[in-house]
Amino acid sequence: MKREYISPERHKFYHSKAWLKCRRAYGDSRNWICERCGDAAAQVHHRVYLTDANLRDPDVALNWDNLELLCDVCHAQEHHGGGFQTADGLRFDANGDLIEAPRDKPENKAP
């Protein structure tokens, strides 16, 4: 079960055709390489963070000058100043939403 950690307005934006098209085009233009460390990237980060107040401003929400392509580690570093996880059991999905991380299945080992 996915828990929501962002407002309904931002959740709707991150699933909109306009954002998905912009996100894909920006990532493709940067070959999905993290602009900070050079690893494989998965997050299109807004330099000026999106809020419910600036969400409908295309100069903030869809402007490539406000975007940066980041790997999960650099994205977590940006938002939380360290560590890959924000808290035990959480991670960022491809849209930048916080979601519950899949739990590791215990291996069946003989005693």
Secondary structure, DSSP 8 states (H G I E B T S, - for coil): -----S-HHHHHHHTSHHHHHHHHHHHHHTTTB-TTT-SB--EEEESS---TTTTT-HHHHS-GGGEEEE-HHHHHHHHHSS-S-SSTTEEE-TTS-EEE-----------
